[in-house]
Amino acid sequence: MFDSSAIPNVDDLGLEKPVEIAYAGQMAARENALHAIFAPTDPPDQILSPGDPNLFINWPGGGIYQYPPSGNRSSWHYVTSGLSQPHIDDDANPESVIDDDGERYSGFGIELVISTIEQAAWPPDVLINLVKYILFQKNSRLILPGDRIPCNGPLVLETDTPLSFLVATTSTEYETDILLPAGKCHLVHLIGCTQREIDTALTMGRGTAGSIVLCRVLGEMGVGFDSIPNRTCLTEDGSFSATWNRIKSECESEWHSR
């Protein structure tokens, strides 16, 4: 777990109100963690702010960071910043969210990530729409590893990409768990999938098992953790069925031995 639990000094921002100082400190701790994990942004030191006025008001300081390939990461990564921002009470104290097991989480306890082989304009739009869903949709639920999210159309608007779903997972290409001042945060990685790939996952039921197997198949068949709009559906590959059955069997053996 990446430890960013110390609150940075934000005196240089010239803030006077304790609530504003506390809010900025929480933001800075999260930003320091993301930049340490993903390396400098492109453009440097800039966040892509939402253009929607309603979201801008209700998600203060939130936005999308764009990280170019760096180190062992060969892809571009787009990361939300703001879902893990905790509520600050009138006494300038951050309020952690505590689950049934007593674990403390900062804000919603997640940030969302999409990666692409080449720099693209569409990932921030997808992430912003997911943020709107979490913040504004009645009866919305958190997006967590194992979830399958329908795009209600092509992943990239006004294209003929076969990708129309996202599957949520945990990437092995970067540190995914962060300890922030108000509690934990998990980086949830999203991969674009086709309807038939999702249908295959659903043959294992409505739980997360099918998603786990699907993500391993994506990795073995060359997709990895990237969303690739111009790829074909993996079920059209002659090796898909054998690969799926083998990895499913391996996963079931792992689960049975636990």
Residue pairs with C-beta under 8 A, 6 or more apart in sequence:
1 175
1 177
1 178
1 179
1 184
2 33
2 36
2 37
2 175
2 177
2 178
2 179
3 179
4 29
4 30
4 32
4 33
4 36
4 178
4 179
4 180
4 181
5 29
5 179
5 180
5 181
6 29
6 181
7 25
7 26
7 28
7 29
7 181
8 25
8 28
8 29
8 32
10 21
10 24
10 25
10 28
13 24
15 21
15 24
18 91
18 92
19 88
19 90
19 92
21 92
22 88
22 92
22 93
22 94
23 60
23 61
23 85
23 88
25 181
26 85
26 86
26 88
26 94
26 106
26 180
26 181
26 182
27 61
27 81
27 85
29 180
29 181
30 81
30 84
30 85
30 106
30 111
30 178
30 180
30 185
31 81
33 178
33 180
33 185
34 65
34 79
34 81
34 111
35 41
35 65
37 174
37 175
37 178
37 187
38 65
38 67
38 70
38 73
38 77
38 79
38 174
39 67
39 68
39 70
39 71
39 73
40 67
40 70
41 47
41 65
41 66
41 67
42 66
42 67
42 68
42 119
43 66
47 63
47 64
47 65
47 81
48 63
48 64
48 65
48 66
48 124
49 56
49 62
49 63
50 56
50 59
50 62
50 63
50 128
50 131
52 128
52 132
54 136
55 62
55 128
55 131
55 132
55 135
58 135
58 136
59 82
59 131
59 135
61 81
61 82
61 85
62 80
62 81
62 82
62 83
62 85
62 131
63 80
63 81
63 82
64 78
64 79
64 80
64 81
64 123
64 124
64 127
64 128
65 78
65 79
65 80
65 81
66 76
66 77
66 78
66 119
66 124
67 73
67 76
67 77
67 78
67 79
68 76
68 119
69 75
69 76
72 173
73 115
73 173
73 174
74 117
75 115
75 116
75 117
75 224
75 225
75 226
76 115
76 116
76 117
76 118
76 119
76 120
76 123
77 113
77 114
77 115
77 174
78 113
78 114
78 115
78 116
78 123
78 124
78 127
79 111
79 112
79 113
79 187
80 111
80 112
80 113
80 127
80 130
80 131
81 111
82 107
82 111
82 131
83 107
83 108
83 110
83 111
83 112
83 131
83 134
84 105
84 106
84 107
84 108
84 109
84 110
84 111
84 178
84 180
84 185
85 106
85 107
86 94
86 95
86 96
86 97
86 106
86 107
86 180
86 182
86 183
87 94
87 95
87 107
88 94
88 95
89 95
94 106
94 181
94 182
95 182
96 104
96 105
96 106
96 182
96 183
97 104
97 105
97 106
97 107
97 108
97 109
97 183
98 104
98 105
99 105
103 183
103 184
104 182
104 183
104 184
105 182
105 183
105 184
105 185
106 180
106 181
106 182
106 183
106 184
106 185
107 182
107 185
108 134
108 142
109 142
109 183
109 184
109 185
109 186
110 142
110 143
110 144
110 185
110 186
110 187
110 188
111 185
111 186
111 187
111 188
112 127
112 130
112 131
112 143
112 187
112 188
112 190
113 171
113 187
113 188
113 189
113 190
114 123
114 126
114 127
114 189
114 190
114 227
115 171
115 173
115 189
115 225
115 226
115 227
116 123
116 226
116 227
116 228
117 226
117 228
122 155
122 156
122 157
122 229
123 227
125 157
126 151
126 155
126 166
126 190
130 143
130 149
130 190
133 140
134 140
134 142
134 143
143 149
143 168
143 188
143 190
144 168
144 186
144 188
145 168
145 169
145 170
145 186
145 188
145 208
145 211
146 168
146 169
146 207
146 208
146 211
146 212
147 167
147 168
147 208
147 211
148 165
148 166
148 167
148 168
148 193
148 198
148 201
148 202
148 211
149 165
149 166
149 167
149 168
149 190
150 164
150 165
151 163
151 164
151 165
151 166
153 164
154 160
154 161
154 163
154 164
155 161
155 163
155 164
155 165
155 166
155 192
155 227
155 229
156 163
156 229
159 229
161 192
161 229
161 230
162 194
162 195
162 231
162 232
162 233
163 192
163 193
163 194
163 227
163 228
163 229
163 231
164 193
164 194
164 195
165 192
165 193
165 194
165 195
165 197
165 198
166 190
166 191
166 192
166 193
166 227
167 190
167 191
167 193
167 198
167 201
167 211
167 214
167 215
167 218
168 188
168 189
168 190
168 211
169 188
169 189
169 190
169 191
169 211
169 212
169 215
169 225
170 176
170 186
170 187
170 188
170 189
171 187
171 189
171 225
172 225
173 225
174 187
175 187
176 186
176 187
176 189
177 184
177 185
177 186
177 187
178 184
178 185
178 186
178 187
179 185
189 225
190 227
191 215
191 218
191 223
191 225
191 226
191 227
192 227
192 228
192 229
193 214
193 218
194 233
194 234
194 235
196 233
196 235
197 214
197 218
197 233
197 234
197 235
198 214
200 210
200 214
200 235
200 244
201 210
201 211
201 213
201 214
202 210
203 210
204 210
204 213
204 248
209 251
209 255
212 251
213 244
213 247
213 248
213 251
216 247
216 251
217 234
217 240
217 243
217 244
217 247
218 224
218 225
218 234
219 225
220 243
220 247
221 234
221 237
221 239
221 240
221 243
223 231
223 234
234 240
